[in-house]
Amino acid sequence: MMSSISIVGLQNAALSSEPLYNPDLLRLDFSQIKTKFDPPISPSEPGEALIVRPLCPADYDKGFVQLLSQLTKVGNISKDQFLRRYTTMKACPNTYYVTVIEDTRSSHIVGSATLIVEQKFIHECAVRGRLEDVVVSDDYRGKQLGKLIIMTITLLAQHLNCYKITLDCKDRMIPLYTGLGYKLEQGGSNYMQIRFDNKKPFKL
């Protein structure tokens, strides 16, 4: 008979590999896109020892947070904070699609991007996609992984019936995204924001 400790261990292992969303959604048809990859790669064949998949709880220990720090300020995130945020995201079905690229040789996350699906009343209760937090490890540049993760999220948004997908990016990144089919909307390309400092009272 298996001991209770062994059962708990198996349960914890299963939970650590539980994907944020259904991995079958990543069975995308890359033959329909105009973007060319040389050599050819896709979510199902991203390169030697690489896999494209949904975020899992175990990815905290595979360097996911450290990878995000190559994109922007992340701060000190404990494993407990990570798991609580993961649980919150997973509790919102059909909304958060954090997608990662793992190098199975080193068990490290080397690329990531997020699709957020917004529920709308407009356009007959349609859904809109937002591409967020695109990052590829500095050590894996030149392997087409940036293009791969962007197009994976783009096709995923289409597969989920989003009426459009949008993104915000720095000026220097515009050529990359326009080369992948994204367009600056004439008369509507203004990015505006208010940043909040939660440690101070907000004043207009």
N, CA, C and O of each residue as an XYZ file, in Angstrom:
816
protein
N       0.849     -1.194      0.000
C       0.000      0.000      0.000
C       0.884      1.244      0.000
O       1.867      1.316      0.738
N       0.534      2.205     -0.818
C       1.327      3.421     -0.914
C       1.109      4.264      0.332
O      -0.028      4.449      0.766
N       2.192      4.778      0.910
C       2.089      5.576      2.123
C       1.431      6.908      1.823
O       1.401      7.350      0.675
N       0.892      7.560      2.881
C       0.243      8.861      2.704
C       1.249      9.902      2.245
O       0.897     10.823      1.508
N       2.514      9.763      2.678
C       3.556     10.708      2.263
C       3.784     10.604      0.767
O       3.930     11.619      0.085
N       3.817      9.364      0.245
C       4.011      9.163     -1.189
C       2.844      9.733     -1.984
O       3.037     10.335     -3.041
N       1.625      9.538     -1.468
C       0.446     10.054     -2.152
C       0.492     11.575     -2.208
O       0.207     12.166     -3.250
N       0.848     12.211     -1.097
C       0.951     13.669     -1.060
C       2.009     14.142     -2.045
O       1.837     15.149     -2.732
N       3.121     13.384     -2.098
C       4.189     13.752     -3.019
C       3.737     13.696     -4.461
O       4.061     14.583     -5.251
N       2.988     12.659     -4.812
C       2.464     12.534     -6.170
C       1.460     13.635     -6.483
O       1.439     14.172     -7.591
N       0.625     13.968     -5.493
C      -0.348     15.032     -5.693
C       0.353     16.366     -5.927
O      -0.037     17.137     -6.804
N       1.389     16.631     -5.135
C       2.131     17.881     -5.304
C       2.813     17.942     -6.662
O       2.864     18.995     -7.298
N       3.342     16.794     -7.104
C       4.007     16.749     -8.411
C       3.003     17.011     -9.525
O       3.302     17.712    -10.493
N       1.806     16.439     -9.379
C       0.769     16.645    -10.390
C       0.342     18.105    -10.433
O       0.165     18.672    -11.511
N       0.178     18.714     -9.265
C      -0.223     20.118     -9.202
C       0.844     21.029     -9.779
O       0.523     22.043    -10.400
N       2.125     20.679     -9.580
C       3.208     21.540    -10.057
C       3.280     21.578    -11.574
O       3.820     22.521    -12.152
N       2.730     20.542    -12.226
C       2.759     20.491    -13.682
C       1.404     20.825    -14.305
O       1.228     20.679    -15.515
N       0.451     21.271    -13.494
C      -0.882     21.597    -13.991
C      -0.820     22.844    -14.871
O      -0.427     23.905    -14.386
N      -1.191     22.751    -16.135
C      -1.074     23.906    -17.037
C      -2.124     24.969    -16.736
O      -3.211     24.667    -16.243
N      -1.779     26.217    -17.042
C      -2.690     27.338    -16.821
C      -3.922     27.235    -17.708
O      -5.010     27.662    -17.319
N      -3.754     26.672    -18.896
C      -4.883     26.468    -19.808
C      -4.653     25.181    -20.589
O      -3.588     24.572    -20.485
N      -5.619     24.776    -21.352
C      -5.568     23.510    -22.087
C      -4.446     23.532    -23.138
O      -4.506     24.335    -24.069
N      -3.433     22.676    -23.012
C      -2.331     22.666    -23.988
C      -2.777     22.355    -25.413
O      -2.088     22.720    -26.366
N      -3.909     21.694    -25.573
C      -4.397     21.365    -26.917
C      -4.676     22.617    -27.741
O      -4.702     22.559    -28.970
N      -4.885     23.741    -27.074
C      -5.136     24.987    -27.795
C      -3.924     25.437    -28.608
O      -4.049     26.259    -29.515
N      -2.765     24.901    -28.282
C      -1.541     25.280    -28.987
C      -1.295     24.429    -30.233
O      -0.247     24.547    -30.866
N      -2.245     23.585    -30.581
C      -2.148     22.841    -31.842
C      -2.616     23.756    -32.965
O      -3.712     23.593    -33.502
N      -1.779     24.708    -33.306
C      -2.134     25.773    -34.238
C      -1.574     25.485    -35.625
O      -0.513     24.878    -35.772
N      -2.296     25.925    -36.620
C      -1.906     25.700    -38.014
C      -1.034     26.858    -38.498
O      -1.551     27.899    -38.904
N       0.270     26.679    -38.455
C       1.198     27.730    -38.866
C       1.272     27.866    -40.387
O       1.883     28.808    -40.891
N       0.665     26.945    -41.116
C       0.723     27.027    -42.576
C      -0.104     28.186    -43.112
O       0.066     28.593    -44.262
N      -1.003     28.722    -42.281
C      -1.886     29.793    -42.741
C      -1.264     31.175    -42.595
O      -1.846     32.150    -43.071
N      -0.100     31.298    -41.951
C       0.482     32.617    -41.732
C       1.476     32.967    -42.841
O       2.070     32.089    -43.468
N       1.638     34.265    -43.064
C       2.547     34.739    -44.095
C       3.986     34.815    -43.584
O       4.927     34.781    -44.378
N       4.161     34.916    -42.283
C       5.500     35.011    -41.701
C       6.302     33.752    -42.009
O       5.817     32.637    -41.812
N       7.512     33.930    -42.486
C       8.360     32.803    -42.829
C       9.415     32.571    -41.747
O       9.969     33.509    -41.174
N       9.669     31.300    -41.493
C      10.701     30.903    -40.554
C      11.751     30.089    -41.303
O      11.424     29.157    -42.039
N      13.005     30.452    -41.108
C      14.094     29.755    -41.786
C      15.224     29.485    -40.785
O      15.961     30.397    -40.409
N      15.351     28.213    -40.357
C      14.595     27.023    -40.763
C      13.179     27.048    -40.194
O      12.900     27.781    -39.246
N      12.279     26.240    -40.780
C      10.892     26.222    -40.318
C      10.773     25.772    -38.862
O      11.374     24.775    -38.464
N       9.996     26.513    -38.074
C       9.676     26.110    -36.706
C       8.206     26.426    -36.467
O       7.590     27.184    -37.216
N       7.656     25.835    -35.418
C       6.252     26.019    -35.067
C       6.087     25.674    -33.587
O       7.036     25.187    -32.974
N       4.916     25.909    -32.995
C       4.728     25.528    -31.588
C       4.950     24.041    -31.330
O       5.399     23.661    -30.249
N       4.640     23.199    -32.314
C       4.837     21.758    -32.130
C       6.286     21.332    -32.375
O       6.726     20.296    -31.877
N       7.022     22.136    -33.144
C       8.428     21.844    -33.436
C       9.233     23.138    -33.345
O       9.641     23.687    -34.368
N       9.465     23.630    -32.123
C      10.125     24.931    -31.954
C      11.646     24.892    -32.057
O      12.289     25.940    -32.107
N      12.214     23.718    -32.089
C      13.659     23.585    -32.141
C      14.121     22.479    -31.219
O      13.352     21.992    -30.390
N      15.370     22.081    -31.357
C      15.902     20.958    -30.585
C      15.772     21.190    -29.086
O      16.251     22.193    -28.557
N      15.118     20.251    -28.411
C      14.960     20.225    -26.952
C      14.063     21.344    -26.424
O      13.979     21.540    -25.211
N      13.395     22.076    -27.307
C      12.508     23.151    -26.874
C      11.048     22.705    -26.954
O      10.673     21.928    -27.831
N      10.238     23.203    -26.034
C       8.803     22.948    -26.084
C       8.059     24.260    -25.813
O       8.501     25.090    -25.017
N       6.931     24.425    -26.487
C       6.047     25.560    -26.262
C       4.820     25.032    -25.533
O       4.197     24.068    -25.978
N       4.476     25.654    -24.423
C       3.385     25.123    -23.604
C       2.814     26.214    -22.700
O       3.387     27.299    -22.600
N       1.688     25.932    -22.042
C       1.159     26.884    -21.061
C       2.047     26.961    -19.815
O       2.783     26.024    -19.505
N       1.968     28.069    -19.122
C       2.668     28.226    -17.853
C       2.184     27.186    -16.850
O       1.001     26.845    -16.827
N       3.095     26.683    -16.019
C       2.779     25.730    -14.954
C       3.325     26.256    -13.622
O       4.243     27.076    -13.621
N       2.778     25.799    -12.488
C       3.301     26.227    -11.191
C       4.793     25.954    -11.014
O       5.497     26.733    -10.372
N       5.275     24.846    -11.585
C       6.692     24.483    -11.437
C       7.627     25.467    -12.123
O       8.835     25.438    -11.889
N       7.086     26.335    -12.964
C       7.944     27.250    -13.716
C       8.579     28.322    -12.846
O       9.518     28.991    -13.278
N       8.087     28.494    -11.640
C       8.778     29.403    -10.713
C      10.207     28.926    -10.500
O      11.141     29.727    -10.463
N      10.368     27.598    -10.357
C      11.698     27.018    -10.125
C      12.481     26.822    -11.422
O      13.621     26.359    -11.398
N      11.872     27.172    -12.543
C      12.559     27.042    -13.835
C      12.962     28.405    -14.403
O      13.295     28.525    -15.582
N      12.926     29.424    -13.547
C      13.453     30.726    -13.943
C      12.476     31.644    -14.644
O      12.889     32.604    -15.295
N      11.170     31.364    -14.523
C      10.195     32.206    -15.216
C      10.266     33.663    -14.748
O      10.281     34.579    -15.571
N      10.308     33.874    -13.455
C      10.340     35.239    -12.916
C      11.623     35.948    -13.325
O      11.601     37.127    -13.679
N      12.737     35.232    -13.277
C      14.015     35.821    -13.684
C      13.995     36.211    -15.159
O      14.580     37.224    -15.543
N      13.320     35.408    -15.988
C      13.204     35.749    -17.402
C      12.445     37.061    -17.570
O      12.844     37.904    -18.373
N      11.360     37.245    -16.826
C      10.582     38.473    -16.928
C      11.406     39.697    -16.555
O      11.145     40.799    -17.038
N      12.398     39.503    -15.699
C      13.238     40.633    -15.288
C      14.104     41.144    -16.430
O      14.647     42.246    -16.350
N      14.242     40.346    -17.504
C      14.945     40.835    -18.695
C      14.061     41.773    -19.510
O      14.535     42.453    -20.421
N      12.770     41.800    -19.173
C      11.817     42.653    -19.886
C      11.561     43.953    -19.143
O      11.549     45.028    -19.744
N      11.355     43.854    -17.830
C      11.004     45.028    -17.038
C      11.262     44.741    -15.564
O      11.691     43.647    -15.198
N      10.998     45.727    -14.731
C      11.176     45.544    -13.290
C      10.145     44.557    -12.767
O       8.951     44.699    -13.031
N      10.602     43.569    -12.035
C       9.720     42.524    -11.512
C       9.593     42.609     -9.997
O       8.508     42.430     -9.444
N      10.710     42.881     -9.332
C      10.704     42.904     -7.873
C      10.983     41.529     -7.305
O      11.207     40.571     -8.045
N      10.966     41.440     -6.000
C      11.216     40.165     -5.320
C       9.900     39.425     -5.129
O       9.092     39.772     -4.268
N       9.706     38.408     -5.944
C       8.470     37.620     -5.883
C       8.768     36.270     -5.253
O       9.566     35.496     -5.781
N       8.132     35.988     -4.130
C       8.320     34.696     -3.479
C       7.544     33.621     -4.216
O       6.664     33.918     -5.025
N       7.876     32.377     -3.932
C       7.154     31.279     -4.562
C       5.686     31.301     -4.166
O       4.812     30.998     -4.978
N       5.417     31.661     -2.913
C       4.031     31.729     -2.454
C       3.266     32.805     -3.218
O       2.120     32.580     -3.609
N       3.872     33.965     -3.438
C       3.223     35.017     -4.222
C       2.943     34.552     -5.648
O       1.869     34.794     -6.199
N       3.926     33.884     -6.226
C       3.772     33.377     -7.595
C       2.609     32.402     -7.676
O       1.775     32.501     -8.576
N       2.548     31.465     -6.744
C       1.505     30.444     -6.777
C       0.127     31.048     -6.536
O      -0.854     30.607     -7.133
N       0.043     32.055     -5.664
C      -1.241     32.696     -5.432
C      -1.708     33.443     -6.679
O      -2.890     33.406     -7.019
N      -0.778     34.124     -7.368
C      -1.170     34.813     -8.592
C      -1.569     33.820     -9.683
O      -2.523     34.046    -10.427
N      -0.825     32.720     -9.764
C      -1.154     31.665    -10.731
C      -2.567     31.140    -10.469
O      -3.356     30.989    -11.402
N      -2.887     30.861     -9.204
C      -4.206     30.343     -8.828
C      -5.297     31.342     -9.181
O      -6.366     30.956     -9.654
N      -5.035     32.620     -8.955
C      -6.007     33.658     -9.296
C      -6.266     33.694    -10.795
O      -7.412     33.803    -11.229
N      -5.200     33.602    -11.585
C      -5.352     33.597    -13.044
C      -6.127     32.377    -13.510
O      -7.010     32.480    -14.362
N      -5.797     31.228    -12.953
C      -6.456     29.990    -13.387
C      -7.934     29.990    -13.003
O      -8.746     29.318    -13.639
N      -8.276     30.743    -11.965
C      -9.673     30.816    -11.531
C     -10.506     31.706    -12.446
O     -11.719     31.815    -12.267
N      -9.862     32.348    -13.432
C     -10.569     33.177    -14.415
C     -10.501     32.469    -15.759
O      -9.633     32.791    -16.571
N     -11.385     31.518    -16.019
C     -11.289     30.723    -17.254
C     -11.432     31.587    -18.495
O     -12.136     32.597    -18.498
N     -10.746     31.162    -19.547
C     -10.844     31.816    -20.859
C     -10.347     33.260    -20.836
O     -10.822     34.100    -21.600
N      -9.390     33.538    -19.956
C      -8.904     34.918    -19.826
C      -7.393     35.018    -19.960
O      -6.904     35.800    -20.775
N      -6.650     34.256    -19.191
C      -5.193     34.369    -19.160
C      -4.542     33.179    -19.849
O      -4.779     32.023    -19.498
N      -3.707     33.498    -20.849
C      -3.010     32.459    -21.605
C      -1.512     32.789    -21.603
O      -0.953     33.229    -22.607
N      -0.885     32.564    -20.454
C       0.562     32.775    -20.348
C       1.240     31.563    -20.977
O       1.032     30.427    -20.550
N       2.047     31.821    -21.992
C       2.644     30.756    -22.798
C       4.155     30.859    -22.718
O       4.717     31.948    -22.835
N       4.810     29.733    -22.520
C       6.257     29.752    -22.316
C       6.959     28.809    -23.292
O       6.356     27.899    -23.861
N       8.254     29.061    -23.462
C       9.145     28.158    -24.192
C      10.144     27.623    -23.178
O      10.824     28.396    -22.503
N      10.233     26.309    -23.070
C      11.163     25.687    -22.126
C      12.266     24.950    -22.881
O      12.006     24.250    -23.860
N      13.482     25.117    -22.416
C      14.592     24.291    -22.879
C      14.647     23.084    -21.957
O      15.035     23.205    -20.795
N      14.263     21.926    -22.467
C      14.169     20.737    -21.629
C      15.525     20.201    -21.208
O      15.614     19.399    -20.278
N      16.587     20.636    -21.885
C      17.927     20.198    -21.470
C      18.333     20.832    -20.161
O      18.951     20.182    -19.317
N      17.992     22.090    -19.984
C      18.378     22.810    -18.767
C      17.209     23.010    -17.818
O      17.391     23.497    -16.703
N      15.994     22.632    -18.259
C      14.768     22.854    -17.481
C      14.613     24.329    -17.121
O      14.248     24.672    -15.997
N      14.894     25.194    -18.092
C      14.741     26.626    -17.897
C      13.726     27.193    -18.890
O      13.631     26.746    -20.033
N      12.974     28.184    -18.424
C      12.067     28.916    -19.295
C      12.879     29.971    -20.027
O      13.524     30.810    -19.398
N      12.850     29.932    -21.355
C      13.706     30.813    -22.158
C      12.905     31.802    -23.003
O      13.486     32.656    -23.673
N      11.599     31.694    -22.977
C      10.753     32.628    -23.714
C       9.355     32.622    -23.133
O       8.914     31.628    -22.556
N       8.654     33.748    -23.290
C       7.300     33.810    -22.755
C       6.531     34.957    -23.401
O       7.117     35.946    -23.843
N       5.230     34.811    -23.449
C       4.322     35.883    -23.853
C       2.955     35.555    -23.286
O       2.645     34.401    -22.989
N       2.146     36.587    -23.142
C       0.823     36.418    -22.543
C      -0.258     36.945    -23.463
O      -0.140     38.038    -24.016
N      -1.311     36.163    -23.622
C      -2.535     36.611    -24.262
C      -3.571     36.822    -23.163
O      -3.869     35.909    -22.393
N      -4.114     38.032    -23.101
C      -5.227     38.315    -22.203
C      -6.462     38.538    -23.063
O      -6.449     39.360    -23.979
N      -7.523     37.807    -22.766
C      -8.754     37.898    -23.535
C      -9.777     38.700    -22.729
O     -10.177     38.303    -21.634
N     -10.190     39.833    -23.294
C     -11.153     40.718    -22.643
C     -12.559     40.418    -23.144
O     -12.797     40.330    -24.349
N     -13.478     40.265    -22.215
C     -14.885     40.061    -22.557
C     -15.526     41.421    -22.823
O     -15.402     42.327    -21.999
N     -16.204     41.580    -23.949
C     -16.784     42.857    -24.350
C     -18.303     42.763    -24.504
O     -18.856     41.680    -24.698
N     -18.959     43.909    -24.414
C     -20.350     44.011    -24.819
C     -20.448     44.456    -26.269
O     -21.397     44.105    -26.971
N     -19.455     45.237    -26.720
C     -19.474     45.730    -28.091
C     -19.255     44.591    -29.077
O     -18.814     43.503    -28.708
N     -19.569     44.863    -30.333
C     -19.427     43.867    -31.400
C     -20.143     42.562    -31.044
O     -19.618     41.465    -31.232
N     -21.364     42.725    -30.523
C     -22.218     41.578    -30.194
C     -21.562     40.660    -29.164
O     -21.478     39.444    -29.337
N     -21.103     41.293    -28.086
C     -20.465     40.557    -26.976
C     -19.242     39.768    -27.455
O     -19.082     38.585    -27.154
N     -18.399     40.455    -28.200
C     -17.194     39.819    -28.734
C     -16.089     39.781    -27.686
O     -16.251     40.286    -26.575
N     -14.974     39.179    -28.052
C     -13.800     39.153    -27.187
C     -12.616     39.763    -27.934
O     -12.472     39.594    -29.145
N     -11.779     40.472    -27.192
C     -10.604     41.144    -27.749
C      -9.360     40.584    -27.083
O      -9.357     40.345    -25.876
N      -8.319     40.374    -27.847
C      -7.060     39.875    -27.305
C      -6.046     40.986    -27.101
O      -6.010     41.956    -27.858
N      -5.229     40.835    -26.079
C      -4.112     41.751    -25.835
C      -2.839     40.925    -25.685
O      -2.786     39.980    -24.899
N      -1.823     41.296    -26.447
C      -0.519     40.640    -26.371
C       0.333     41.394    -25.358
O       0.540     42.600    -25.492
N       0.822     40.690    -24.351
C       1.563     41.324    -23.264
C       2.836     40.537    -22.942
O       2.934     39.341    -23.216
N       3.802     41.239    -22.354
C       4.969     40.628    -21.697
C       5.720     39.631    -22.587
O       5.961     38.487    -22.201
N       6.079     40.090    -23.776
C       6.845     39.244    -24.700
C       8.324     39.346    -24.342
O       8.885     40.441    -24.288
N       8.943     38.208    -24.099
C      10.361     38.216    -23.743
C      11.012     36.897    -24.145
O      10.422     35.826    -24.002
N      12.242     36.997    -24.652
C      13.069     35.827    -24.954
C      14.414     36.038    -24.268
O      14.974     37.133    -24.302
N      14.917     34.996    -23.655
C      16.192     35.086    -22.951
C      17.295     35.609    -23.864
O      17.363     35.257    -25.041
N      18.154     36.453    -23.305
C      19.284     36.987    -24.066
C      20.136     35.872    -24.664
O      20.723     36.035    -25.734
N      20.200     34.745    -23.970
C      21.038     33.629    -24.423
C      20.424     32.858    -25.589
O      21.075     31.991    -26.172
N      19.172     33.173    -25.932
C      18.487     32.423    -26.991
C      18.069     33.323    -28.150
O      17.206     32.960    -28.949
N      18.684     34.491    -28.233
C      18.382     35.381    -29.353
C      18.949     34.785    -30.637
O      19.930     34.042    -30.607
N      18.328     35.115    -31.755
C      18.794     34.625    -33.039
C      18.266     33.261    -33.416
O      18.695     32.686    -34.416
N      17.324     32.721    -32.616
C      16.744     31.406    -32.894
C      15.283     31.514    -33.354
O      14.568     30.513    -33.406
N      14.847     32.743    -33.688
C      13.488     33.009    -34.170
C      12.428     32.805    -33.089
O      11.240     32.719    -33.402
N      12.836     32.727    -31.830
C      11.882     32.422    -30.769
C      10.956     33.594    -30.475
O       9.814     33.392    -30.062
N      11.443     34.826    -30.686
C      10.571     35.973    -30.507
C       9.427     35.950    -31.510
O       8.263     36.117    -31.146
N       9.770     35.743    -32.770
C       8.743     35.619    -33.813
C       7.800     34.460    -33.496
O       6.586     34.570    -33.667
N       8.365     33.368    -33.040
C       7.559     32.175    -32.780
C       6.529     32.433    -31.683
O       5.355     32.100    -31.846
N       6.957     33.020    -30.574
C       6.032     33.207    -29.455
C       4.981     34.262    -29.794
O       3.837     34.156    -29.351
N       5.358     35.281    -30.576
C       4.401     36.307    -30.988
C       3.348     35.710    -31.918
O       2.153     35.949    -31.738
N       3.785     34.941    -32.903
C       2.831     34.360    -33.836
C       1.986     33.274    -33.175
O       0.838     33.062    -33.564
N       2.538     32.590    -32.191
C       1.754     31.608    -31.440
C       0.605     32.295    -30.730
O      -0.535     31.836    -30.803
N       0.893     33.391    -30.042
C      -0.153     34.132    -29.343
C      -1.157     34.719    -30.334
O      -2.359     34.735    -30.070
N      -0.659     35.201    -31.477
C      -1.542     35.799    -32.480
C      -2.532     34.776    -33.022
O      -3.729     35.049    -33.107
N      -2.035     33.605    -33.386
C      -2.924     32.557    -33.901
C      -3.847     32.027    -32.810
O      -4.987     31.654    -33.084
N      -3.356     31.993    -31.580
C      -4.193     31.553    -30.472
C      -5.365     32.518    -30.291
O      -6.493     32.087    -30.053
N      -5.101     33.819    -30.403
C      -6.178     34.809    -30.294
C      -7.212     34.606    -31.395
O      -8.416     34.689    -31.152
N      -6.736     34.340    -32.601
C      -7.659     34.088    -33.710
C      -8.478     32.824    -33.455
O      -9.685     32.792    -33.697
N      -7.804     31.788    -32.962
C      -8.481     30.520    -32.676
C      -9.555     30.695    -31.606
O     -10.568     29.995    -31.617
N      -9.331     31.630    -30.685
C     -10.288     31.882    -29.605
C     -11.367     32.888    -30.016
O     -12.148     33.357    -29.188
N     -11.392     33.207    -31.316
C     -12.424     34.073    -31.894
C     -12.359     35.514    -31.415
O     -13.385     36.189    -31.333
N     -11.153     35.991    -31.098
C     -10.995     37.414    -30.794
C     -11.236     38.213    -32.073
O     -10.788     37.817    -33.149
N     -11.943     39.336    -31.958
C     -12.196     40.129    -33.165
C     -10.972     40.964    -33.534
O     -10.855     41.429    -34.668
N     -10.054     41.155    -32.572
C      -8.768     41.776    -32.864
C      -7.816     41.484    -31.719
O      -8.233     41.097    -30.627
N      -6.517     41.678    -31.989
C      -5.499     41.574    -30.951
C      -4.659     42.837    -31.023
O      -4.276     43.278    -32.106
N      -4.376     43.413    -29.868
C      -3.635     44.663    -29.804
C      -2.429     44.502    -28.884
O      -2.329     43.545    -28.117
N      -1.516     45.469    -28.985
C      -0.333     45.460    -28.130
C       0.190     46.877    -27.978
O      -0.125     47.761    -28.775
N       0.993     47.080    -26.944
C       1.748     48.314    -26.756
C       3.224     47.942    -26.833
O       3.639     46.929    -26.271
N       4.014     48.752    -27.523
C       5.446     48.439    -27.610
C       6.247     49.728    -27.729
O       5.711     50.788    -28.051
N       7.529     49.612    -27.464
C       8.439     50.747    -27.634
C       8.627     51.011    -29.120
O       8.453     50.120    -29.951
N       8.986     52.257    -29.441
C       9.140     52.643    -30.849
C      10.108     51.724    -31.588
O       9.886     51.388    -32.751
N      11.193     51.313    -30.905
C      12.204     50.507    -31.584
C      11.690     49.109    -31.947
O      12.298     48.410    -32.758
N      10.561     48.704    -31.338
C      10.011     47.384    -31.621
C       8.963     47.405    -32.732
O       8.492     46.351    -33.160
N       8.600     48.584    -33.192
C       7.564     48.687    -34.225
C       7.922     47.898    -35.486
O       7.062     47.189    -36.008
N       9.172     47.992    -36.003
C       9.496     47.211    -37.210
C       9.281     45.704    -37.037
O       8.850     45.025    -37.969
N       9.583     45.186    -35.847
C       9.372     43.752    -35.605
C       7.898     43.402    -35.744
O       7.545     42.451    -36.442
N       7.048     44.158    -35.091
C       5.627     43.820    -35.092
C       4.965     44.087    -36.439
O       4.096     43.325    -36.862
N       5.367     45.161    -37.119
C       4.797     45.400    -38.450
C       5.217     44.296    -39.416
O       4.467     43.945    -40.327
N       6.417     43.750    -39.217
C       6.875     42.643    -40.046
C       6.105     41.362    -39.795
O       6.159     40.431    -40.598
N       5.384     41.315    -38.676
C       4.585     40.131    -38.335
C       3.096     40.363    -38.554
O       2.258     39.582    -38.103
N       2.780     41.458    -39.259
C       1.389     41.686    -39.636
C       0.636     42.697    -38.800
O      -0.507     43.023    -39.124
N       1.238     43.208    -37.732
C       0.573     44.216    -36.905
C       0.663     45.579    -37.590
O       1.630     45.856    -38.300
N      -0.333     46.421    -37.379
C      -0.399     47.714    -38.047
C      -0.653     48.833    -37.045
O      -1.390     48.668    -36.072
N      -0.015     49.993    -37.312
C      -0.354     51.191    -36.568
C      -1.673     51.717    -37.113
O      -1.788     51.975    -38.311
N      -2.663     51.876    -36.252
C      -3.982     52.281    -36.698
C      -4.003     53.779    -36.997
O      -3.727     54.594    -36.118
N      -4.323     54.130    -38.212
C      -4.347     55.525    -38.631
C      -5.316     56.328    -37.767
O      -6.501     56.004    -37.681
N      -4.801     57.379    -37.129
C      -5.646     58.228    -36.295
C      -5.963     57.643    -34.937
O      -6.714     58.241    -34.167
N      -5.398     56.474    -34.625
C      -5.707     55.847    -33.337
C      -4.514     55.157    -32.726
O      -4.659     54.152    -32.031
N      -3.320     55.696    -32.984
C      -2.104     55.043    -32.508
C      -1.530     55.726    -31.269
O      -0.327     55.656    -31.016
N      -2.383     56.376    -30.511
C      -1.930     57.070    -29.309
C      -1.971     56.137    -28.115
O      -2.980     55.481    -27.854
N      -0.857     56.084    -27.392
C      -0.785     55.276    -26.173
C      -0.773     56.232    -24.999
O       0.138     57.052    -24.886
N      -1.753     56.149    -24.129
C      -1.854     57.053    -22.989
C      -1.979     56.238    -21.714
O      -2.521     55.133    -21.721
N      -1.470     56.796    -20.610
C      -1.498     56.060    -19.355
C      -1.424     57.001    -18.177
O      -1.016     58.154    -18.308
N      -1.821     56.500    -17.029
C      -1.548     57.118    -15.736
C      -0.910     56.031    -14.887
O      -1.505     54.975    -14.674
N       0.277     56.284    -14.411
C       0.944     55.330    -13.520
C       0.620     55.705    -12.069
O       0.718     56.869    -11.680
N       0.240     54.713    -11.289
C      -0.122     54.943     -9.906
C       1.013     54.534     -8.979
O       1.602     53.466     -9.148
N       1.318     55.363     -8.018
C       2.236     55.006     -6.943
C       1.357     54.681     -5.749
O       0.855     55.581     -5.076
N       1.173     53.402     -5.490
C       0.236     52.984     -4.451
C       0.668     53.360     -3.043
O      -0.084     53.187     -2.083
N       1.901     53.883     -2.927
C       2.390     54.313     -1.612
C       2.029     55.761     -1.319
O       2.236     56.251     -0.209
N       1.482     56.446     -2.336
C       1.141     57.860     -2.169
C      -0.306     58.080     -2.605
O      -0.805     57.350     -3.463
N      -0.994     59.080     -2.026
C      -2.355     59.407     -2.458
C      -2.366     59.855     -3.909
O      -1.458     60.554     -4.359
N      -3.400     59.448     -4.641
C      -3.505     59.807     -6.055
C      -4.111     61.194     -6.178
O      -5.142     61.490     -5.574
N      -3.468     62.034     -6.957
C      -3.973     63.384     -7.175
C      -3.963     63.693     -8.666
O      -3.007     63.362     -9.368
N      -5.012     64.317     -9.142
C      -5.076     64.780    -10.523
C      -4.572     66.215    -10.598
O      -4.542     66.803    -11.679
